[in-house]
Amino acid sequence: MVNMVPTEERNTIPKLIMYNHKRWGCQTAMCMKKFGIWQRYSWQDYYEKVKYFSLGLVRLGLEPGDVVCIIGDNEPEWFWGEFATQAAGGIATGMFVDSTPSEVKYIAAHSGAKFAVVNDQEQTDKFLEIKDELPALKRIIYWDPKGMKNYDDPILISFTEVMRLGKAYEETAPDLFEQNVKKQPGDTIAFIYYTSGTTDLPKGAILTHQALINTALKFISRYPLNENDDLISNFPAAWIGDSFSATIPHLLTGAKLNFPEEPETIAEDIREVGPNLVTYGPRQWESLVSDIQAKMTRATPLKRFVYNLSLPIGYKTADSKFQGKSLSLSSRAAHRIAHLVLFKPLKDRLGLSKVRFAVTGGSMLSPDTFRLIHAIGIDLRENYVSTEAGFISSHSRKETKFESVGRPVLNTEVRITKKGELLVRSNSMFSGYHEDPAKTAATLVNGWCHTGDAINIDEEGHLIFMDRLEHMAELSSGIKYAPQYIESRLRFSTYIKSALVIGGKNRGFVSAILNIDPAILAKWAEHNRLVYATIADLSQKKEVANLIQKDLAQVNSYLPEPARVRKFVLFPKEFDPDEAELTRTRELRRTFIEKRYRELINTIYSGGSEIKVEAPVIYRDGRKGMVTTSIIVRTVSDGLIENG
């Protein structure tokens, strides 16, 4: 168990690295899969990479308080660059790997970044395109040299060359690195995390070393880890979720941090690692469940029989655990058989056979997904965290309630205002927004952080997340409804990839814009011999609408009658972050989408039955195009779908 009160020797991230180097030396700290082979890095390797890269940055002119922005895939160099910056007294900030040049420019300019540490040629090109608009930028440092041979811009330098400079610099300043690390107090700024920007431009939340460490300490108080455990780095490193659930717990406990080779190989890589703790976002868990269900529809009759026979046994066991009830001897025996024939091989196939703790957080997870994951024997727990307020609450052992986000964690006070907003006070809160005193003053009031979230607290002290306060909606009848809750239930459907729920004070009913899952529905259409020309054509088929109707009816059954979805459309394309419809963490930008597709929404509420919609598309090579199609407005009836 980790000492929950960090000493002076361990109150910053670089100090933790120095401490671990002394404690574990040659023991493996990180593993990165390259070319199909797991490369291992000891704490000694780790320490030296951070040390020499930090000294190299100092040699190039990095001063305390300077900002270094980092963009790239989750690989060891990303974190060595971050920790090396912090060791020199600098401040790191991250960018999502699929950020456009304009998004990169905004964060680099707003943060005043003097150095950029980038992954590869693609990320280098983004900075070269905008470097003349970033006068503060001194150097672009790349760690993957592939494709960089003919680049000769003097602003460029390789990660390896910076380390070489640092190693040479040590000869003239032999104790500089250690001095830089030791002199920093815990309240030194460590990172500026840029929020998703769902309603406005991204805001830069300032986090100190101590705030980040306290957040991670709360996490491992609920999920105890040690140096023999394995973790997976699968959240974007630019998001604070990676920090509190993987990176800093790894530094605090010595647990190995593993990096998959490619996003496409993550499932197989996780299976090889066999992590003891996994943290997935709601969309990942929901995708995993949808994948299981889709594969069962195409499985052999025997496999479907075993699945359909075993799953109810799993549900019964999970429900008994939720209710604190004991199973009968016969039920325990049945579950043991179901475990051997289905749950154990299924967990192994998912790479979750060794998992002690499974975690979700970031937004609401469908209760149906939650229940199914527990049914196959995985102890999934909900976490509630925010960039500004830190780690707020989570389920603890034997206190899992899938309608809640758990109880408040250690050293965290909560309060609900008359408007239903959650206020938080703790030792892991942010220090304010970079260059934005007005928004800082509105968020941090008398020591309390205003989360902007609508929360209820039940009689057992569990927090019930409803939605963002600004997104809690009210119909013209005065009926309240929670769009995120309805959307999370809709996403449980095998055939629905994402959903946007619409309503408002000037509207009398709830409607929805649904994105179909093209890959799964294409296979369904093939199996059912449904002829179609394009995915847009498939999305408007009555047979597909009738299929979706069944899932809509199920979701409506959970809702009060006045708050049920009455009309919906099947949108011919997915919402896309490159078109600003989603944030880089895949959250809906509601206001933007409603404005972009205003005519479609007006048609839904004016009684129209069909409308031609032109949807802009930005291709991966930067080209822009339009998708034009006729979209049918569907009415949810007690039977099949009706048009209009």
C-alpha positions as CSV (number, residue, x, y, z in Angstrom):
1,M,0.0,0.0,0.0
2,V,1.3,3.5,-0.9
3,N,1.9,6.0,1.8
4,M,-1.0,8.5,1.3
5,V,1.1,11.5,2.5
6,P,3.9,12.2,0.0
7,T,7.1,13.3,1.6
8,E,9.4,16.1,0.4
9,E,11.3,13.5,-1.5
10,R,8.3,12.5,-3.6
11,N,6.1,15.6,-3.9
12,T,6.7,16.2,-7.6
13,I,6.6,13.9,-10.6
14,P,10.4,14.2,-11.4
15,K,11.2,13.4,-7.7
16,L,9.1,10.2,-8.0
17,I,11.2,9.2,-11.0
18,M,14.4,9.8,-9.0
19,Y,13.0,7.9,-6.0
20,N,12.0,4.9,-8.2
21,H,15.4,4.9,-9.9
22,K,17.0,4.5,-6.5
23,R,14.5,1.9,-5.3
24,W,14.0,-0.3,-8.4
25,G,17.0,0.4,-10.7
26,C,17.1,-2.5,-13.2
27,Q,13.5,-3.5,-12.7
28,T,11.2,-3.0,-15.7
29,A,9.3,0.2,-15.7
30,M,7.9,0.5,-19.3
31,C,7.2,-1.8,-22.2
32,M,6.6,-0.7,-25.8
33,K,5.7,-3.0,-28.6
34,K,7.7,-2.3,-31.8
35,F,7.7,-4.5,-34.9
36,G,5.9,-7.2,-32.9
37,I,8.4,-7.4,-30.1
38,W,8.0,-5.9,-26.6
39,Q,10.9,-3.5,-25.9
40,R,11.6,-3.2,-22.1
41,Y,12.9,-0.1,-20.3
42,S,14.1,-0.3,-16.7
43,W,13.9,2.5,-14.2
44,Q,17.6,3.1,-14.9
45,D,16.8,3.6,-18.6
46,Y,13.8,5.8,-17.7
47,Y,15.8,8.0,-15.4
48,E,18.6,8.5,-17.9
49,K,16.2,9.3,-20.8
50,V,14.5,12.0,-18.7
51,K,17.7,13.3,-17.3
52,Y,19.5,13.8,-20.6
53,F,16.5,15.1,-22.5
54,S,15.9,17.6,-19.7
55,L,19.5,18.8,-19.8
56,G,19.3,19.0,-23.6
57,L,16.2,21.2,-23.3
58,V,18.1,23.5,-20.8
59,R,21.0,23.6,-23.2
60,L,18.7,24.7,-26.0
61,G,17.3,27.5,-23.8
62,L,14.4,26.1,-21.8
63,E,13.9,28.2,-18.6
64,P,11.7,27.6,-15.5
65,G,8.1,28.4,-16.4
66,D,8.5,27.9,-20.1
67,V,5.9,25.8,-21.9
68,V,6.7,22.7,-24.0
69,C,3.8,21.3,-26.0
70,I,3.7,17.6,-26.9
71,I,1.7,15.8,-29.6
72,G,1.9,12.2,-30.7
73,D,0.8,8.6,-30.0
74,N,1.1,7.2,-26.5
75,E,4.8,6.1,-26.5
76,P,7.6,6.3,-24.0
77,E,9.0,9.4,-25.6
78,W,5.8,11.4,-25.0
79,F,6.2,10.9,-21.2
80,W,10.0,11.3,-21.2
81,G,9.5,14.6,-22.9
82,E,6.8,15.6,-20.4
83,F,8.8,14.6,-17.3
84,A,12.1,16.1,-18.7
85,T,10.3,19.4,-19.2
86,Q,9.0,19.3,-15.6
87,A,12.4,18.3,-14.2
88,A,13.8,21.6,-15.7
89,G,11.1,23.6,-14.1
90,G,9.1,23.9,-17.3
91,I,5.4,23.3,-17.9
92,A,4.1,20.6,-20.3
93,T,0.9,20.8,-22.3
94,G,-0.5,18.2,-24.6
95,M,-2.4,18.0,-27.9
96,F,-4.6,15.2,-29.3
97,V,-2.9,13.3,-32.1
98,D,-5.7,14.0,-34.6
99,S,-5.7,17.8,-33.9
100,T,-5.8,19.9,-37.0
101,P,-3.1,22.6,-37.7
102,S,-5.6,25.3,-36.6
103,E,-6.2,23.5,-33.3
104,V,-2.5,23.0,-32.8
105,K,-1.9,26.6,-33.4
106,Y,-4.5,27.7,-30.9
107,I,-3.0,25.7,-28.0
108,A,0.6,26.5,-28.9
109,A,-0.1,30.2,-29.2
110,H,-2.4,30.4,-26.1
111,S,0.1,28.5,-23.9
112,G,3.0,30.5,-25.3
113,A,4.9,27.3,-26.0
114,K,8.6,27.7,-26.7
115,F,9.3,24.1,-27.7
116,A,7.3,21.4,-29.5
117,V,8.0,17.7,-29.0
118,V,6.3,15.7,-31.8
119,N,5.9,12.1,-32.8
120,D,6.5,11.9,-36.5
121,Q,6.5,13.4,-39.9
122,E,2.7,14.0,-39.8
123,Q,2.9,16.0,-36.6
124,T,6.1,17.8,-37.7
125,D,4.3,19.0,-40.8
126,K,1.5,20.5,-38.7
127,F,4.0,22.7,-36.9
128,L,6.0,23.6,-40.0
129,E,2.8,24.8,-41.6
130,I,2.1,27.2,-38.7
131,K,5.6,28.0,-37.3
132,D,5.6,31.5,-38.8
133,E,2.5,32.3,-36.8
134,L,4.1,31.1,-33.5
135,P,6.9,33.7,-32.8
136,A,7.6,32.2,-29.4
137,L,8.4,28.7,-30.8
138,K,12.2,28.0,-30.8
139,R,12.5,24.3,-31.7
140,I,10.4,21.4,-33.0
141,I,11.8,18.1,-31.6
142,Y,10.7,14.9,-33.3
143,W,11.3,11.4,-32.0
144,D,10.4,9.2,-35.0
145,P,12.8,10.0,-37.8
146,K,11.0,8.0,-40.5
147,G,10.4,10.3,-43.5
148,M,12.4,13.1,-42.0
149,K,15.7,12.5,-44.0
150,N,15.2,15.4,-46.4
151,Y,13.9,17.9,-43.9
152,D,16.4,20.7,-43.4
153,D,14.6,23.4,-41.6
154,P,16.9,24.7,-38.8
155,I,14.0,24.8,-36.3
156,L,14.0,20.9,-36.4
157,I,16.1,18.7,-34.2
158,S,15.7,15.0,-33.3
159,F,14.9,13.6,-29.8
160,T,18.1,11.6,-30.0
161,E,20.2,14.8,-30.8
162,V,18.7,16.6,-27.8
163,M,19.6,13.8,-25.6
164,R,23.2,13.8,-27.0
165,L,23.3,17.6,-26.2
166,G,22.1,16.9,-22.6
167,K,24.7,14.2,-22.1
168,A,27.5,16.5,-23.2
169,Y,26.1,19.3,-21.1
170,E,26.3,17.1,-18.0
171,E,30.1,17.2,-18.3
172,T,30.1,20.9,-17.6
173,A,27.2,20.9,-15.2
174,P,27.4,17.5,-13.5
175,D,24.8,18.1,-10.7
176,L,22.4,20.4,-12.6
177,F,19.6,17.9,-13.2
178,E,19.5,16.7,-9.6
179,Q,19.6,20.3,-8.4
180,N,16.7,21.3,-10.7
181,V,14.6,18.4,-9.5
182,K,15.2,18.8,-5.8
183,K,14.6,22.6,-5.6
184,Q,11.0,22.4,-7.0
185,P,8.2,22.5,-4.4
186,G,5.0,20.5,-4.8
187,D,3.0,23.6,-5.8
188,T,5.0,24.1,-8.9
189,I,2.9,24.1,-12.1
190,A,3.3,20.7,-13.9
191,F,0.8,20.7,-16.7
192,I,-1.7,22.8,-18.6
193,Y,-4.6,20.5,-19.6
194,Y,-6.8,22.0,-22.4
195,T,-10.4,21.1,-21.8
196,S,-12.5,19.6,-24.6
197,G,-14.2,22.9,-25.7
198,T,-17.8,21.4,-26.0
199,T,-19.4,24.9,-25.9
200,D,-16.5,27.3,-26.4
201,L,-12.8,27.5,-27.2
202,P,-10.7,25.1,-25.1
203,K,-9.6,26.5,-21.7
204,G,-6.2,25.7,-20.3
205,A,-6.6,24.3,-16.8
206,I,-3.4,24.7,-14.6
207,L,-2.5,21.7,-12.5
208,T,0.4,21.6,-10.0
209,H,2.5,18.5,-9.2
210,Q,0.8,18.1,-5.9
211,A,-2.7,18.3,-7.3
212,L,-1.9,15.6,-9.9
213,I,-0.2,13.4,-7.3
214,N,-3.1,13.8,-4.9
215,T,-5.6,12.8,-7.6
216,A,-3.7,9.7,-8.4
217,L,-3.3,8.8,-4.7
218,K,-7.1,8.9,-4.4
219,F,-7.4,6.6,-7.4
220,I,-5.0,4.0,-6.0
221,S,-6.7,4.2,-2.6
222,R,-9.7,2.7,-4.4
223,Y,-7.7,0.5,-6.7
224,P,-4.6,-0.7,-4.8
225,L,-1.6,-1.5,-7.2
226,N,2.0,-2.7,-6.7
227,E,5.2,-3.1,-8.7
228,N,4.1,-6.5,-9.9
229,D,1.1,-5.2,-11.7
230,D,0.6,-4.2,-15.4
231,L,-1.2,-1.1,-16.7
232,I,-2.1,-0.1,-20.2
233,S,-1.6,3.4,-21.5
234,N,-4.6,3.7,-23.8
235,F,-6.1,7.1,-23.0
236,P,-4.7,10.1,-24.9
237,A,-1.8,11.4,-23.0
238,A,-3.1,15.0,-23.5
239,W,-6.1,14.1,-21.4
240,I,-6.0,14.2,-17.6
241,G,-7.7,10.8,-17.5
242,D,-4.4,9.1,-18.5
243,S,-2.6,11.0,-15.7
244,F,-4.8,9.9,-12.8
245,S,-5.6,6.4,-14.0
246,A,-2.3,5.2,-15.5
247,T,0.8,7.4,-15.6
248,I,1.0,8.7,-12.1
249,P,-0.3,5.5,-10.4
250,H,2.6,3.8,-12.3
251,L,5.0,6.3,-10.8
252,L,3.6,6.0,-7.3
253,T,3.4,2.2,-7.2
254,G,6.0,0.9,-9.7
255,A,3.4,-0.9,-11.8
256,K,4.6,-1.5,-15.3
257,L,3.2,0.9,-18.0
258,N,2.6,-0.9,-21.3
259,F,2.2,0.8,-24.7
260,P,0.3,-1.0,-27.6
261,E,2.1,-0.9,-30.9
262,E,-0.8,0.7,-32.9
263,P,-4.4,1.6,-32.3
264,E,-5.3,-1.3,-34.6
265,T,-3.4,-3.8,-32.6
266,I,-4.6,-2.7,-29.1
267,A,-6.9,-5.7,-28.6
268,E,-4.2,-8.3,-29.3
269,D,-1.5,-6.3,-27.4
270,I,-3.8,-6.1,-24.3
271,R,-4.4,-9.8,-24.5
272,E,-0.6,-10.4,-24.5
273,V,0.0,-8.0,-21.6
274,G,-2.9,-9.3,-19.4
275,P,-3.3,-6.0,-17.5
276,N,-4.4,-6.1,-13.8
277,L,-6.3,-2.8,-14.2
278,V,-7.9,-1.4,-17.3
279,T,-9.5,2.0,-17.8
280,Y,-11.7,2.4,-20.8
281,G,-14.0,5.3,-21.7
282,P,-17.8,4.6,-22.0
283,R,-17.6,4.4,-25.8
284,Q,-14.9,1.7,-25.5
285,W,-16.9,-0.4,-23.1
286,E,-20.1,0.1,-25.2
287,S,-18.2,-0.8,-28.4
288,L,-16.8,-3.9,-26.7
289,V,-20.3,-5.0,-25.7
290,S,-21.7,-4.2,-29.2
291,D,-18.9,-6.3,-30.7
292,I,-19.8,-9.2,-28.5
293,Q,-23.4,-9.0,-29.4
294,A,-22.7,-8.6,-33.1
295,K,-20.4,-11.6,-33.1
296,M,-23.1,-13.7,-31.4
297,T,-25.6,-12.9,-34.2
298,R,-23.1,-14.5,-36.7
299,A,-21.9,-17.3,-34.4
300,T,-22.7,-21.0,-34.9
301,P,-25.9,-22.3,-33.4
302,L,-24.0,-24.1,-30.7
303,K,-22.1,-21.0,-29.6
304,R,-25.3,-19.0,-29.6
305,F,-27.0,-21.7,-27.5
306,V,-24.2,-21.6,-24.9
307,Y,-24.2,-17.8,-24.9
308,N,-28.0,-17.5,-24.5
309,L,-27.9,-20.2,-21.8
310,S,-25.0,-18.8,-19.8
311,L,-25.7,-15.0,-19.9
312,P,-28.9,-15.1,-17.8
313,I,-26.8,-17.0,-15.2
314,G,-24.3,-14.2,-15.3
315,Y,-27.0,-11.6,-14.9
316,K,-28.5,-13.4,-11.9
317,T,-25.1,-13.6,-10.2
318,A,-24.3,-9.9,-10.9
319,D,-27.8,-8.8,-9.7
320,S,-27.4,-10.7,-6.5
321,K,-24.0,-9.0,-5.9
322,F,-25.5,-5.6,-6.6
323,Q,-28.3,-6.4,-4.1
324,G,-26.0,-7.9,-1.5
325,K,-27.7,-11.2,-1.6
326,S,-26.2,-14.7,-1.5
327,L,-26.6,-17.3,-4.2
328,S,-28.0,-20.7,-3.6
329,L,-25.7,-23.7,-3.9
330,S,-27.3,-24.7,-7.2
331,S,-26.9,-21.1,-8.6
332,R,-23.2,-21.1,-7.6
333,A,-22.7,-24.4,-9.4
334,A,-24.5,-23.1,-12.5
335,H,-22.3,-20.0,-12.5
336,R,-19.2,-22.1,-12.2
337,I,-20.1,-24.0,-15.3
338,A,-21.1,-20.8,-17.2
339,H,-17.7,-19.4,-16.2
340,L,-15.8,-22.3,-17.6
341,V,-17.7,-22.7,-20.8
342,L,-18.3,-19.0,-21.7
343,F,-17.1,-16.2,-19.3
344,K,-13.5,-17.4,-18.8
345,P,-12.7,-17.9,-22.6
346,L,-14.5,-14.7,-23.4
347,K,-12.5,-12.6,-20.9
348,D,-9.3,-14.2,-22.2
349,R,-10.3,-13.2,-25.8
350,L,-10.9,-9.6,-24.6
351,G,-7.5,-9.5,-22.8
352,L,-9.2,-9.2,-19.5
353,S,-8.5,-12.5,-17.9
354,K,-6.1,-11.0,-15.2
355,V,-8.1,-7.9,-14.5
356,R,-8.7,-7.1,-10.8
357,F,-10.1,-3.7,-11.5
358,A,-12.0,-2.4,-14.5
359,V,-12.7,1.3,-14.6
360,T,-14.9,3.6,-16.6
361,G,-15.3,7.4,-16.5
362,G,-15.5,10.5,-18.6
363,S,-19.2,10.5,-19.4
364,M,-22.2,8.3,-18.6
365,L,-22.0,4.6,-19.3
366,S,-25.2,2.8,-20.4
367,P,-26.5,0.8,-17.4
368,D,-27.2,-2.1,-19.8
369,T,-23.5,-2.1,-20.8
370,F,-22.5,-1.9,-17.1
371,R,-24.7,-4.9,-16.2
372,L,-23.5,-7.1,-19.1
373,I,-19.8,-6.5,-18.2
374,H,-20.5,-7.6,-14.6
375,A,-22.5,-10.6,-15.9
376,I,-19.4,-12.0,-17.6
377,G,-17.4,-11.6,-14.4
378,I,-15.6,-8.3,-14.7
379,D,-15.8,-6.0,-11.7
380,L,-16.4,-2.7,-13.6
381,R,-16.6,0.4,-11.5
382,E,-17.7,3.9,-12.4
383,N,-15.4,6.9,-11.7
384,Y,-16.2,10.6,-11.7
385,V,-13.4,13.0,-12.4
386,S,-13.0,16.4,-13.9
387,T,-9.9,18.3,-15.1
388,E,-10.7,21.2,-12.7
389,A,-12.0,19.3,-9.6
390,G,-9.8,16.2,-9.8
391,F,-10.9,12.7,-8.7
392,I,-14.4,13.3,-7.2
393,S,-16.0,9.9,-6.6
394,S,-16.0,6.2,-7.5
395,H,-17.5,2.9,-6.7
396,S,-15.8,1.0,-3.9
397,R,-15.7,-2.7,-3.4
398,K,-19.1,-4.3,-2.9
399,E,-20.8,-0.9,-3.3
400,T,-21.4,-0.8,-7.0
401,K,-24.6,0.9,-8.1
402,F,-24.6,1.2,-11.9
403,E,-27.0,4.2,-11.7
404,S,-24.5,6.1,-9.7
405,V,-20.9,7.3,-10.0
406,G,-20.1,6.2,-6.5
407,R,-19.3,7.9,-3.2
408,P,-16.9,10.9,-2.8
409,V,-13.3,9.7,-2.5
410,L,-10.7,10.5,0.3
411,N,-10.3,14.1,1.3
412,T,-13.1,15.4,-1.0
413,E,-16.0,17.4,0.1
414,V,-19.1,17.9,-2.0
415,R,-22.1,20.2,-1.9
416,I,-25.2,20.6,-4.1
417,T,-26.5,24.1,-4.8
418,K,-30.2,25.0,-5.1
419,K,-29.9,24.8,-8.9
420,G,-28.6,21.2,-8.5
421,E,-25.0,22.0,-9.4
422,L,-22.2,20.0,-7.7
423,L,-19.5,22.0,-5.8
424,V,-16.3,20.3,-4.8
425,R,-13.5,21.1,-2.4
426,S,-10.4,19.0,-2.2
427,N,-6.6,18.9,-2.3
428,S,-6.5,17.9,-6.0
429,M,-8.2,20.8,-7.6
430,F,-6.8,22.9,-10.4
431,S,-5.2,26.3,-9.8
432,G,-7.1,28.3,-12.4
433,Y,-7.4,28.8,-16.2
434,H,-4.3,29.9,-18.1
435,E,-4.6,33.6,-19.1
436,D,-8.3,33.7,-18.1
437,P,-8.9,35.3,-14.7
438,A,-12.6,35.9,-15.3
439,K,-13.4,32.2,-15.9
440,T,-11.1,31.2,-13.0
441,A,-13.0,33.5,-10.7
442,A,-16.4,32.1,-11.8
443,T,-15.2,28.5,-11.3
444,L,-13.2,28.8,-8.1
445,V,-15.4,30.5,-5.5
446,N,-14.4,30.7,-1.8
447,G,-12.4,27.5,-2.1
448,W,-15.1,25.5,-3.9
449,C,-14.9,24.4,-7.5
450,H,-18.1,24.9,-9.5
451,T,-18.3,21.7,-11.7
452,G,-21.2,22.8,-13.9
453,D,-22.6,19.3,-13.5
454,A,-26.2,18.5,-12.4
455,I,-25.9,15.9,-9.6
456,N,-28.2,14.2,-7.1
457,I,-27.1,12.5,-3.9
458,D,-29.1,9.5,-2.9
459,E,-29.8,8.3,0.7
460,E,-26.6,6.1,0.7
461,G,-24.4,9.0,-0.2
462,H,-23.9,8.0,-3.8
463,L,-23.6,10.7,-6.5
464,I,-26.1,10.4,-9.3
465,F,-24.8,12.1,-12.5
466,M,-27.6,13.6,-14.5
467,D,-25.9,15.8,-17.1
468,R,-24.0,19.0,-17.6
469,L,-26.2,21.7,-15.9
470,E,-26.3,23.7,-19.1
471,H,-27.5,20.5,-21.0
472,M,-30.3,19.6,-18.6
473,A,-33.3,20.4,-20.7
474,E,-36.9,21.4,-20.3
475,L,-39.7,20.9,-22.8
476,S,-42.4,23.5,-23.4
477,S,-44.6,21.5,-21.0
478,G,-42.1,22.1,-18.2
479,I,-41.0,18.4,-18.2
480,K,-37.3,18.0,-17.4
481,Y,-35.2,15.4,-19.2
482,A,-31.5,14.5,-19.3
483,P,-30.1,14.2,-22.9
484,Q,-26.9,12.4,-21.9
485,Y,-28.8,9.7,-20.0
486,I,-31.0,9.0,-23.0
487,E,-28.0,9.0,-25.4
488,S,-26.1,6.6,-23.2
489,R,-29.0,4.1,-23.3
490,L,-29.4,4.5,-27.1
491,R,-25.7,3.8,-27.6
492,F,-26.2,0.4,-26.1
493,S,-27.9,-0.7,-29.3
494,T,-25.8,-2.9,-31.5
495,Y,-26.8,-0.8,-34.5
496,I,-26.5,2.7,-33.1
497,K,-23.0,4.3,-33.0
498,S,-23.9,7.6,-31.5
499,A,-26.9,9.7,-30.7
500,L,-27.9,13.3,-30.2
501,V,-31.1,14.0,-28.2
502,I,-32.9,17.2,-29.0
503,G,-35.7,19.1,-27.2
504,G,-35.9,22.5,-25.5
505,K,-38.3,25.0,-24.0
506,N,-39.9,25.9,-27.3
507,R,-40.5,22.2,-28.3
508,G,-43.2,19.9,-27.1
509,F,-41.4,16.5,-27.3
510,V,-38.0,14.8,-27.4
511,S,-36.4,13.7,-30.7
512,A,-33.1,12.2,-31.7
513,I,-30.5,12.2,-34.5
514,L,-29.0,8.8,-34.7
515,N,-25.8,7.6,-36.3
516,I,-26.0,4.0,-37.5
517,D,-23.0,1.7,-37.1
518,P,-22.2,1.2,-40.8
519,A,-19.9,-1.9,-40.4
520,I,-22.4,-3.8,-38.3
521,L,-25.5,-2.8,-40.4
522,A,-23.7,-3.7,-43.6
523,K,-23.2,-7.2,-42.4
524,W,-26.8,-7.4,-41.1
525,A,-28.0,-6.2,-44.6
526,E,-25.9,-8.8,-46.3
527,H,-27.2,-11.6,-44.0
528,N,-30.8,-10.5,-44.6
529,R,-30.3,-9.9,-48.4
530,L,-31.2,-6.3,-48.2
531,V,-30.0,-4.5,-51.3
532,Y,-28.5,-1.0,-51.0
533,A,-26.2,1.3,-53.0
534,T,-24.4,3.3,-50.3
535,I,-24.3,3.6,-46.5
536,A,-26.5,6.7,-46.9
537,D,-29.0,4.7,-48.8
538,L,-28.9,1.9,-46.2
539,S,-29.5,4.4,-43.4
540,Q,-32.9,5.4,-44.9
541,K,-34.2,1.8,-45.5
542,K,-37.5,1.1,-43.7
543,E,-36.1,-2.3,-42.7
544,V,-33.2,-0.6,-40.8
545,A,-35.6,1.9,-39.2
546,N,-37.8,-1.0,-37.9
547,L,-34.6,-2.6,-36.5
548,I,-33.7,0.6,-34.7
549,Q,-37.4,0.9,-33.5
550,K,-37.0,-2.1,-31.2
551,D,-34.1,-0.5,-29.4
552,L,-35.8,2.9,-29.2
553,A,-38.9,1.2,-27.7
554,Q,-36.6,-0.4,-25.0
555,V,-35.0,2.9,-24.1
556,N,-38.4,4.6,-24.0
557,S,-39.6,2.0,-21.5
558,Y,-37.1,3.4,-19.0
559,L,-38.3,7.0,-19.3
560,P,-41.2,8.9,-18.0
561,E,-43.9,9.0,-20.7
562,P,-43.6,12.8,-21.3
563,A,-39.8,12.5,-21.8
564,R,-39.8,9.7,-24.3
565,V,-38.3,10.0,-27.8
566,R,-41.2,10.7,-30.2
567,K,-39.4,11.2,-33.5
568,F,-36.0,10.4,-34.9
569,V,-33.8,10.4,-38.0
570,L,-31.1,8.1,-39.1
571,F,-28.2,10.4,-40.2
572,P,-26.2,9.3,-43.3
573,K,-22.8,10.0,-41.8
574,E,-21.0,9.8,-38.5
575,F,-20.4,12.9,-36.4
576,D,-16.7,13.8,-36.8
577,P,-14.2,15.7,-34.7
578,D,-12.5,17.0,-37.9
579,E,-15.7,18.8,-38.7
580,A,-16.0,20.2,-35.2
581,E,-19.1,18.1,-34.5
582,L,-17.2,16.2,-31.8
583,T,-14.4,17.2,-29.4
584,R,-11.1,15.3,-29.6
585,T,-12.3,13.2,-26.7
586,R,-15.4,12.3,-28.8
587,E,-17.9,14.4,-26.8
588,L,-20.8,15.9,-28.8
589,R,-20.6,19.6,-29.5
590,R,-24.4,20.0,-29.1
591,T,-24.7,23.7,-29.9
592,F,-22.6,23.5,-33.0
593,I,-24.5,20.4,-34.3
594,E,-27.9,21.9,-33.7
595,K,-26.8,25.1,-35.5
596,R,-25.3,23.2,-38.5
597,Y,-28.4,21.0,-39.0
598,R,-31.0,23.6,-38.0
599,E,-33.1,22.9,-41.1
600,L,-33.3,19.2,-40.4
601,I,-34.3,19.9,-36.8
602,N,-36.9,22.4,-37.9
603,T,-38.4,19.7,-40.2
604,I,-38.6,17.2,-37.3
605,Y,-40.6,19.7,-35.2
606,S,-42.7,21.2,-38.0
607,G,-44.3,17.9,-39.0
608,G,-42.3,17.4,-42.1
609,S,-41.6,13.9,-43.3
610,E,-38.5,14.3,-45.4
611,I,-35.7,16.8,-46.1
612,K,-32.6,16.9,-48.3
613,V,-29.5,17.5,-46.2
614,E,-26.1,18.6,-47.3
615,A,-23.4,17.5,-44.8
616,P,-19.9,18.8,-45.2
617,V,-17.1,16.2,-45.1
618,I,-13.4,16.8,-44.5
619,Y,-11.3,13.9,-45.9
620,R,-8.1,12.7,-44.2
621,D,-6.0,14.3,-47.0
622,G,-7.5,17.7,-46.2
623,R,-10.0,17.8,-49.2
624,K,-13.5,19.0,-48.5
625,G,-16.7,17.6,-49.9
626,M,-20.4,17.4,-49.4
627,V,-22.7,14.4,-48.8
628,T,-26.2,15.1,-50.1
629,T,-29.1,12.8,-49.2
630,S,-32.8,12.7,-48.4
631,I,-33.4,12.0,-44.7
632,I,-36.8,10.6,-43.6
633,V,-38.3,11.8,-40.4
634,R,-39.6,8.8,-38.4
635,T,-42.3,8.7,-35.7
636,V,-42.0,6.2,-32.9
637,S,-45.2,4.2,-32.7
638,D,-46.3,1.3,-30.6
639,G,-45.7,-1.0,-33.5
640,L,-43.4,-0.5,-36.5
641,I,-41.9,2.8,-37.6
642,E,-44.2,5.3,-39.3
643,N,-43.0,8.0,-41.7
644,G,-43.8,11.6,-40.7
